[in-house]
Amino acid sequence: MTHIRFALILLLAACVPLPPKPAAPLPPKPAETVRYQASPFSALPGWAGANLAPSLRAFQIGCRRPPLARACEAAMAIEPGDEIAARHFFESNFIAYALISPESGDSGTITGYYEPVINGSRKQSAVHRYPVFGVPEDLVVVDLGALAPGLMAYPEVRNQRLRGRVEGRRLVPYYSRAEIDARGAGFAAPAIAWTADPVELFFLQIQGSGQIELENGERVRIGFADVNGHPFRSLGRYLVERGELALEQASMQSIKAWAAANPQKLQQALNANPSYVFFRELALSPSDGPIGALGVPLSAEYSLAVDRRFVPLGAPVYLATTWPLSSEPLERLMAAQDTGGAIRGAVRADFYWGSGVEAGALAGRMRQQGKMWLLWPRHEPLPPPS
């Protein structure tokens, strides 16, 4: 919250002009909201033919939290692959609520993400020059709600955390991407590994998790640990605004092609996104997906990244959209198990496609319109709208 103080300026001589009247402060931007509209399951596109057994499995992985715990207990009693029991479970334990935004209605943008697998090394070399950083020791995280309980009355900030660093006795913004990259190996953070391609490293940060394949074939699993606190800016939008790419070309694949053809412009373009992601090494089975914001492994093609202000993590979400670069329907019951810096809004989601090249191709081309329904346990109060 910003407090504006006004001071009375005493004029010592009549010839001294009055200072200009300060401009009135702009009114605060209203907080985003959502409306939950109850809908029969028959109104959900493709529900009657949806395969719900894999959806149930994804839900089971991350459902052990109130107010989903009672439904979770019932879910655990169902045998894997029992399609009839899975359908009965969802229809008898949940009510479907269409997510409707006062700003954009019942439709929003559905993008895709994946787990990259990039080549790297545990040691810096002339080839592997770009560090994959862990969390720096001087990164300070400030929980606004815990620091100033009075802010809890303001929903737009009560879940916000600020990042910075201490300079003298002051907390100042943390280093931007440009400042971190300029320091290179001299940046005060542990390097988990080193990679040869700054563009692959950039997209690894965009995805928030991935695997690094070492020279001996061993793979290192890494996941999101923290960020530098700067706002996320789209590299694709930056290139479109500067006429480097046409809007319809702004996919991950076309951005990588542009980077290969324009190495002299690359660093400036990367710096247009000041946000920087730090990682942690994970001990996961190769059969497990990466860890999402819910703290459980993601399920390929059944986990969804959402805005947790409107969709509680762990909840089932029915998604009606289309396949990447296609009008073919993609209608599926997903599990809300992740978040993302660019995932803002009630009807906004990121579809997790899995690991590797094929998943990356689908994720990079996905920017579809879609609708979402929150499945919420019967007899439980709906979550607060923000």
ZASE-166470 format. One record per atom (N, C-alpha, C): residue in three letters; x, y, z. Coordinates in steps of 0.2 Angstrom, whole numbers, plus 5000, padded with zeros to 4 digits. Layout:
<rs>
ALAXYZ/...
</rs>
This chain:
<rs>
MET500449945000/MET500050005000/MET500450065000/THR500350114996/THR500750174995/THR500350234999/HIS500750265003/HIS500450325007/HIS500750385004/ILE500350435002/ILE500650494999/ILE500550555004/ARG501150585006/ARG501150635011/ARG501150705008/PHE500750755010/PHE500750815007/PHE501150865013/ALA501550905010/ALA501850955015/ALA501651025013/LEU501551075018/LEU501351145017/LEU502051175016/ILE502051205010/ILE502751245008/ILE502551325010/LEU502951345014/LEU502951415017/LEU503351465012/LEU502951515009/LEU503351555004/LEU503551615008/LEU504251625007/LEU504551685011/LEU504551755007/ALA504351745001/ALA504251814997/ALA503751804992/ALA503351864991/ALA502751864987/ALA502951844979/CYS503651854978/CYS503851844971/CYS503951764969/VAL503951724975/VAL504051654973/VAL503451624971/PRO503451594965/PRO502851564962/PRO502651504966/LEU501951494967/LEU501751434970/LEU501951364966/PRO502151314969/PRO502251254965/PRO501651224962/PRO501751194956/PRO501151164953/PRO500751114957/LYS500151114957/LYS499751064961/LYS499850994958/PRO500050954963/PRO500150884961/PRO499550844958/ALA499750804953/ALA499250774950/ALA498850724954/ALA498250714953/ALA497850664958/ALA498150594956/PRO498250554961/PRO498450484960/PRO497950444956/LEU498250404952/LEU497750354948/LEU497350314953/PRO496750294952/PRO496450254956/PRO496750184955/PRO496750144961/PRO497050074961/PRO496650034956/LYS497049984953/LYS496749944948/LYS496349894952/PRO495749884950/PRO495249834954/PRO495549764953/ALA495449724959/ALA495749664959/ALA495349614955/GLU495749564952/GLU495349514947/GLU494949474951/THR494349454948/THR493849414952/THR493649354947/VAL493249314950/VAL492949264946/VAL492249244948/ARG491849224944/ARG491149194945/ARG491149124944/TYR490949084949/TYR490849014948/TYR490148994947/GLN490048974941/GLN489348954939/GLN489248884938/ALA488748854943/ALA488648784943/ALA488348754936/SER488648704934/SER488448674927/SER488348594928/PRO487848574925/PRO487748494925/PRO488348464921/PHE488548404922/PHE489048374919/PHE488848364911/SER488248364910/SER488048354903/SER488148414899/ALA488348474902/ALA488448534898/ALA489148544897/LEU489648494899/LEU490348504898/LEU490448464891/PRO490748504887/PRO490948474880/PRO491348414880/GLY491048354877/GLY491448294877/GLY491448254884/TRP491148274889/TRP491148244895/TRP490948164894/ALA490348154891/ALA490148094890/ALA490648044887/GLY491048064883/GLY491548014880/GLY492248024883/ALA492348064888/ALA492948074891/ALA493248014895/ASN493847994894/ASN494247944897/ASN494447964904/LEU494147944910/LEU494247974916/LEU494647934921/ALA494847874919/ALA495347834923/ALA495947874924/PRO496347894918/PRO496947934919/PRO496847994923/SER496248024922/SER496148084926/SER496148074934/LEU495848014936/LEU495747994942/LEU496447984945/ARG496847954941/ARG497547934944/ARG497948004945/ALA497848054941/ALA498248114942/ALA497948154948/PHE497348144949/PHE497048174955/PHE497248144961/GLN497348074961/GLN497548044967/GLN498248064969/ILE498648084965/ILE499348094966/ILE499348164971/GLY498948204970/GLY498948264974/GLY498348294977/CYS497948244980/CYS497248264983/CYS497248264990/ARG497848244994/ARG497848245001/ARG497848315004/ARG497348355003/ARG497348415007/ARG496648445008/PRO496548475013/PRO495848495014/PRO495748555009/PRO495048565006/PRO494448525008/PRO494348465003/LEU494948445000/LEU494848384995/LEU494948314999/ALA495148315005/ALA495348255009/ALA494848205009/ARG494148225010/ARG493648175010/ARG493548145003/ALA493548184998/ALA493448154991/ALA494048114990/CYS494648134992/CYS495248094991/CYS495248024994/GLU494948015000/GLU494947955003/GLU494547904999/ALA493947934996/ALA493547894992/ALA493947874985/ALA494347924983/ALA494647904976/ALA495147854977/MET495447844983/MET496047794984/MET495747724984/ALA495047724985/ALA494747654986/ALA494647624979/ILE494747664973/ILE494547644967/ILE495147604963/GLU495047554960/GLU495547514957/GLU495847554951/PRO496447554950/PRO496747584944/PRO496447554937/GLY496247604933/GLY495947584926/GLY495247574926/ASP494947574932/ASP494147564932/ASP493847624930/GLU493647624923/GLU493347684920/GLU492647694923/ILE492247644924/ILE491547654927/ILE491547684934/ALA492047654938/ALA492047684945/ALA492347754945/ALA492847774940/ALA493047834940/ALA492547884938/ARG492147874933/ARG491547914931/ARG491047924937/HIS490947874940/HIS490447874946/HIS490747924951/PHE491347914953/PHE491747954958/PHE491648024957/PHE491848044951/PHE491848114949/PHE491148144949/GLU490648114946/GLU489948134946/GLU489648134952/SER489748094957/SER489448094963/SER489748134969/ASN490448144968/ASN490748184973/ASN490848254972/PHE490748274966/PHE490948344964/PHE490348384960/ILE490348444961/ILE489948494956/ILE490448524952/ALA490248534945/ALA490648564940/ALA490348644940/TYR490848684941/TYR490748754941/TYR491148784935/ALA490748824930/ALA491148854925/ALA491448914928/LEU492048924925/LEU492448984928/LEU492349044923/ILE492049094926/ILE491849154922/ILE492249214924/SER492549254920/SER492949314922/SER492549374920/PRO492449424924/PRO492049484923/PRO492449524917/GLU493049514916/GLU493449544911/GLU493449514904/SER493449444904/SER493549404898/SER492949354897/GLY492549344901/GLY491949294900/GLY492249224902/ASP491949184898/ASP492049114900/ASP492549074896/SER492949114892/SER493449094887/SER494149124889/GLY494649094888/GLY495349114890/GLY495849084886/THR496549104887/THR497049074883/THR497349014887/ILE497448964883/ILE497748894885/ILE498348884881/THR498948884885/THR499548874882/THR499848804884/GLY500448784882/GLY500748724884/GLY501448734887/TYR501648684891/TYR502348684893/TYR502548614894/TYR503148604895/TYR503448534895/TYR504148534899/GLU504448474900/GLU505048464903/GLU505648464898/PRO506048514897/PRO506548504893/PRO507148454895/VAL507448424890/VAL508048384892/VAL508548424888/ILE509048454891/ILE509648484888/ILE510248454889/ASN510748464885/ASN511448434886/ASN511848484891/GLY512248454895/GLY512648494900/GLY513148454903/SER513548484908/SER514048464911/SER514048484918/ARG514348444923/ARG514448464930/ARG515048514930/LYS515448524925/LYS516048564926/LYS515948624920/GLN516248674921/GLN516248734916/GLN516848714912/SER516748724905/SER517248714900/SER517148764895/ALA517548764889/ALA517448814884/ALA516848804880/VAL516548734880/VAL515948724877/VAL515348734882/HIS515348714888/HIS514848724893/HIS515048784897/ARG514748844894/ARG514948904897/ARG514448934901/TYR513848914901/TYR513248944904/TYR512948914910/PRO513048944916/PRO512848914922/PRO512048904923/VAL511848844926/VAL511248834928/VAL511248844936/PHE510948904938/PHE511048924945/PHE510548894950/GLY510848884956/GLY510348874961/GLY510248934964/VAL509948934970/VAL509648994974/VAL510249034977/PRO510349104975/PRO510949134978/PRO510849154985/GLU511349154989/GLU511349164996/GLU511049234998/ASP511149284994/ASP510949354995/ASP510249364993/LEU509849314991/LEU509149334989/LEU508749334995/VAL508349384996/VAL507949395002/VAL507249395000/VAL506749355003/VAL506049345001/VAL505649375007/VAL505249415005/VAL504849455010/VAL504049435009/ASP503749405014/ASP503049385014/ASP502649445016/LEU502349475012/LEU501949535014/LEU501449525019/GLY501049465018/GLY500549445023/GLY500849435030/ALA501449405031/ALA501749395037/ALA502049455040/LEU502349495036/LEU502649555038/LEU502149605040/ALA501649615037/ALA501149665039/ALA500449635039/PRO500249605045/PRO499549575045/PRO498949615042/GLY499049685043/GLY498549725041/GLY498349725033/LEU498849695030/LEU498749695022/LEU498349635020/MET498149595025/MET497749535024/MET497049555021/ALA496849615023/ALA496249645020/ALA496249665013/TYR496849655010/TYR496849675003/TYR497049614999/PRO496549584996/PRO496649514993/PRO497249514987/GLU497349574984/GLU497749574979/GLU498549574981/VAL498649584987/VAL499349574990/VAL499449524995/ARG498849494998/ARG498949455004/ARG499349395003/ASN499449374996/ASN499849314995/ASN500449324991/GLN500649394991/GLN501249414987/GLN501849404991/ARG502449394988/ARG503049394991/ARG503549434987/LEU503949474990/LEU504349524987/LEU505049484987/ARG505449494982/ARG506149474982/ARG506649534981/GLY507149534985/GLY507649584984/GLY508349564987/ARG508749614989/ARG509449594992/ARG509549654996/VAL509949645001/VAL510149705006/VAL510749735004/GLU510649805004/GLU511149845002/GLU511249905007/GLY511749895012/GLY511849935018/GLY511249915022/ARG510849965024/ARG510249945028/ARG509549945024/ARG509649945017/ARG509049955013/ARG508949885009/LEU508349865008/LEU508149815004/LEU508049844997/VAL508349814992/VAL508349844985/VAL508149784981/PRO507949804975/PRO507749754970/PRO508349704968/TYR508149644967/TYR508649594966/TYR508949604959/TYR509449574957/TYR509749584950/TYR509349554945/SER509249594939/SER508849574934/SER509249524930/ARG508949494925/ARG509249444920/ARG509849474917/ALA509849534915/ALA510449564912/ALA511049574916/GLU510849584923/GLU511449594928/GLU511649524930/ILE511249474930/ILE511449414932/ILE511949384926/ASP511649384920/ASP512049364914/ASP512749394913/ALA512749464915/ALA513349504914/ALA513849474919/ARG513649454925/ARG514149424930/ARG514349354928/GLY513949314924/GLY514149254922/GLY514349204928/ALA514949174927/ALA515249134933/ALA515349164939/GLY515449234939/GLY515649274945/GLY514949284949/PHE514449264947/PHE513749284950/PHE513749234957/ALA513549264962/ALA513649234969/ALA513049184970/ALA513049134966/ALA512549074967/ALA512849014965/PRO512648954968/PRO512948894966/PRO512748874959/ALA513248844955/ALA513048814949/ALA512948744949/ILE512248724948/ILE512148654948/ILE512448614942/ALA512448654936/ALA512748624930/ALA512948674925/TRP513248654920/TRP513348704914/TRP513148684908/THR512848724904/THR512648704897/THR512948744891/ALA512848724885/ALA513248754880/ALA512748804876/ASP512148804877/ASP511648844873/ASP511248894878/PRO511348954877/PRO510949004882/PRO510249004880/VAL510048984874/VAL509348984872/VAL508948924875/GLU509248874875/GLU508948814879/GLU508948824886/LEU509448854889/LEU509448874896/LEU508848924897/PHE508748974893/PHE508149024894/PHE507548984894/PHE507448934889/PHE506748904889/PHE506748854895/LEU507248824897/LEU507248784903/LEU506948824909/GLN507148894909/GLN506848934915/GLN506148954913/ILE505948954907/ILE505248974906/ILE504848914908/GLN505048854907/GLN504648794909/GLN504648784916/GLY505248804919/GLY505248794927/GLY505548734929/SER505648684925/SER505948624927/SER506248584921/GLY506648534922/GLY506948494916/GLY507448444919/GLN507748424914/GLN508348374915/GLN508948394911/ILE509548384914/ILE510148394911/ILE510548334909/GLU510648314903/GLU510948254901/GLU511748264901/LEU512048234905/LEU512848244906/LEU513148204900/GLU513848214900/GLU514248174894/GLU514248104895/ASN514148074901/ASN514148004902/ASN513447974901/GLY512948014899/GLY512247984898/GLY511847994905/GLU512148014910/GLU511748024916/GLU511348084916/ARG510748084919/ARG510248144919/ARG510248164926/VAL510248234926/VAL510148274932/VAL509448304932/ARG509048284937/ARG508348314937/ARG508348384941/ILE508148434938/ILE508048504942/ILE507348524942/GLY507248564947/GLY506548594947/GLY506548664950/PHE506048704949/PHE505948774951/PHE506148774959/ALA506548824960/ALA506748844967/ALA506548914969/ASP506648964965/ASP506449034967/ASP506549074961/VAL506349134961/VAL506449184956/VAL506749244958/ASN506949294954/ASN507349354956/ASN506849414958/GLY506149394956/GLY505649444958/GLY505449494953/HIS505849494947/HIS505649544942/HIS505049514938/PRO504649554934/PRO504049534931/PRO504349494925/PHE503849444923/PHE504049404917/PHE503849444911/ARG504249444906/ARG504049474899/ARG504149424894/SER503749424889/SER503749374884/SER504249384878/LEU504749344877/LEU505249354872/LEU504849354865/GLY504349314864/GLY504049314858/GLY503649374856/ARG503349404861/ARG503049474860/ARG503549524859/TYR504149524862/TYR504649564861/TYR504849564854/LEU504949504851/LEU505149494844/LEU504649524839/VAL504049504841/VAL503449534836/VAL503449604836/GLU503449634842/GLU503449714843/GLU503949744839/ARG504549714838/ARG505149744834/ARG505149714827/GLY504649684825/GLY504649664818/GLY505149604816/GLU505349574821/GLU505849514820/GLU505449454818/LEU504849444820/LEU504449394819/LEU503749414818/ALA503349374814/ALA502649394813/ALA502249364819/LEU501649384820/LEU501349364826/LEU501149284826/GLU500949264820/GLU500749194819/GLU501449154819/GLN502049174819/GLN502649144819/GLN502949134826/ALA502649164831/ALA502949174838/ALA502849104842/SER503149054839/SER503148994843/SER503848984846/MET503948934850/MET504648914853/MET505048894848/GLN504848864843/GLN505248834837/GLN505548894833/SER505048944832/SER505248994827/SER505749044831/ILE505649054838/ILE506049094842/ILE506849064842/LYS506848994842/LYS507548964842/LYS507848974836/ALA507448974830/ALA507748984823/ALA507949054823/TRP507549104825/TRP507849174825/TRP508449184829/ALA508549154835/ALA509149154839/ALA509749134835/ALA509649074832/ALA510249044828/ALA510449084822/ALA509949124819/ALA510149164814/ALA510349234816/ASN510249254822/ASN510349324824/ASN510749324831/PRO511349294831/PRO511749284838/PRO511949354840/GLN512049404836/GLN512249474838/GLN511649504842/LYS511049484841/LYS510449524844/LYS510249484850/LEU510549424851/LEU510149374856/LEU510149394863/GLN510749424865/GLN510749444872/GLN510249494874/GLN510249544870/GLN509749604871/GLN509049574871/ALA508949524866/ALA508249494866/ALA508049464873/LEU508549424875/LEU508449384881/LEU508349434887/ASN508749484887/ASN508749534893/ASN508049564893/ALA507649564887/ALA506949594888/ALA506549564893/ASN506649504895/ASN506349464900/ASN506749474906/PRO506649524911/PRO507149524917/PRO507049474922/SER506449434921/SER506349374926/SER506949324925/TYR507149294931/TYR507649244931/TYR507449194936/VAL507449124934/VAL507249074938/VAL507949034941/PHE507849014947/PHE508448974950/PHE508148904952/PHE508548854951/PHE508348784952/PHE508648754958/ARG508348694959/ARG508648644964/ARG508648584961/GLU509148544963/GLU509248474961/GLU508748424964/LEU508348384960/LEU507848334963/LEU508048264963/ALA507848224968/ALA508048154967/ALA507348124966/LEU507248104959/LEU506648074957/LEU506748014953/SER506247974953/SER506347914948/SER506247934941/PRO506647904936/PRO506547924929/PRO505747924927/SER505347874930/SER504647874928/SER504247924931/ASP504447964936/ASP504048014938/ASP504148084934/GLY503648124934/GLY503648184931/GLY504048234935/PRO504148294933/PRO504448344937/PRO503948374943/ILE504248404948/ILE503848424954/ILE503448494952/GLY502848494953/GLY502448554951/GLY502448594958/ALA502048654958/ALA501948694963/ALA501548664969/LEU501148614968/LEU500848574973/LEU501348524977/GLY501948514974/GLY502448474978/GLY502348404976/VAL502048384971/VAL501948314968/VAL502148314961/PRO502348254959/PRO502548244952/PRO501948254947/LEU502148294942/LEU501648304937/LEU501548244932/SER500848244930/SER500648184925/SER500648214918/ALA501048184913/ALA501048204907/ALA500348204904/GLU500048264901/GLU499448274898/GLU498848274902/TYR498948274909/TYR498448274914/TYR498548324919/SER499048354919/SER499248404925/SER499148474921/LEU498948524925/LEU498748594923/LEU499048644927/ALA499348694924/ALA499648754928/ALA499048804928/VAL498848834934/VAL498348874934/VAL498548934939/ASP498048984939/ASP498149044944/ASP497849024950/ARG498249004955/ARG497948984961/ARG497449024965/ARG497449094963/ARG496949134966/ARG496249114965/PHE496149084959/PHE495449064957/PHE495348984957/VAL495948954956/VAL495848874956/VAL496348844961/PRO496048814966/PRO496448784971/PRO496848734969/LEU497448724971/LEU497948674968/LEU497648604971/GLY497648554967/GLY497448494969/GLY496748474966/ALA496348524964/ALA495648514962/ALA495648494955/PRO495148454953/PRO495048434946/PRO494848494942/VAL495048494936/VAL494848554931/VAL494648524925/TYR494048534922/TYR493848504916/TYR494048564911/LEU494448544906/LEU494648584901/LEU494348574894/ALA494148624890/ALA493848614884/ALA494248664879/THR494748634875/THR495048684871/THR495248644864/THR495748654860/THR495848624854/THR496648604854/TRP496848554850/TRP497548534850/TRP497948594847/PRO498548594848/PRO498948644845/PRO498948654838/LEU498848714836/LEU498848734828/LEU498248694825/SER497648684828/SER497148644826/SER496548664828/SER495948644825/SER495248654828/SER495048584831/GLU495448534831/GLU495248474834/GLU495148474841/PRO494548454844/PRO494448464851/PRO494948424855/LEU495148464861/LEU495548434866/LEU495148444872/GLU494748394875/GLU494248394880/GLU494448344885/ARG494648364891/ARG495048324896/ARG494948344903/LEU494848294908/LEU494848314915/LEU495548314917/MET495748374920/MET496448384922/MET496548394930/ALA497148394932/ALA497248404939/ALA497648474940/ALA497348514944/ALA497748584945/ALA498348564949/GLN498948564947/GLN499548544951/GLN500148594950/ASP500048644947/ASP500648684945/ASP500348764944/THR500848804945/THR500748874943/THR501248904939/GLY501248964936/GLY501748994932/GLY501749064932/GLY502249104931/GLY502249174931/GLY501849204926/ALA501749174921/ALA501349204915/ALA500649174916/ILE500449134920/ILE499749104921/ILE499349154926/ARG499049204923/ARG498749254927/ARG497949264924/GLY497549244928/GLY496849254926/GLY496449194928/ALA495749204929/ALA495349144931/ALA495249094925/VAL495249114919/VAL495149064913/VAL495849074909/ARG496349044913/ARG497049044910/ARG497348984912/ALA497648944908/ALA497948884910/ALA498548864906/ASP499048824908/ASP499548794905/ASP499548714905/PHE499548684899/PHE499448614898/PHE500148584899/TYR500248534903/TYR500848504904/TYR500848444899/TRP501348444894/TRP501348394889/TRP501848334890/GLY502248344895/GLY502748284897/GLY503448304895/SER503948264894/SER504648274894/SER504848264887/GLY505448294885/GLY505748284878/GLY505548324872/VAL505748304867/VAL505748344860/VAL505048344858/GLU504648284858/GLU503948284855/GLU503548324860/ALA503548324866/ALA503148364871/ALA503348434870/GLY503948454868/GLY504148514867/GLY503848544861/ALA503848504856/ALA503548524849/ALA502748544850/LEU502448504854/LEU501748524856/LEU501648584860/ALA502048584865/ALA501948644870/ALA502148704866/GLY502648704862/GLY502848764859/GLY502348794854/ARG501948754851/ARG501448774846/ARG500748784849/MET500748774856/MET500048784859/MET499848854861/ARG499448884858/ARG499148944861/ARG498448944858/GLN497948914862/GLN497248904860/GLN496848944864/GLN496148954862/GLN495648974866/GLN495348914870/GLY495148924876/GLY494748864879/GLY494348894885/LYS493948844888/LYS493548854893/LYS493748804899/MET493548824905/MET493748784911/MET493148774916/TRP493148714919/TRP492648704924/TRP493048684930/LEU492948714936/LEU493148684942/LEU492748634945/LEU492948574946/LEU492548524950/LEU492748534957/TRP492248544961/TRP492348554968/TRP491848514972/PRO492148484978/PRO491748434982/PRO491048464984/ARG490548414983/ARG489948434986/ARG489948444993/HIS489548494995/HIS489448505003/HIS490048545005/GLU490548565001/GLU491048605003/GLU490948675001/PRO491048735005/PRO491048805002/PRO491448814996/LEU491248854992/LEU491748864986/LEU492348904989/PRO492848904985/PRO493448944987/PRO493349014987/PRO493649054991/PRO493549134990/PRO493749154983/PRO493449204980/PRO493649214973/PRO494349244971/SER494749254976/SER495449284975/SER495849274981/
</rs>
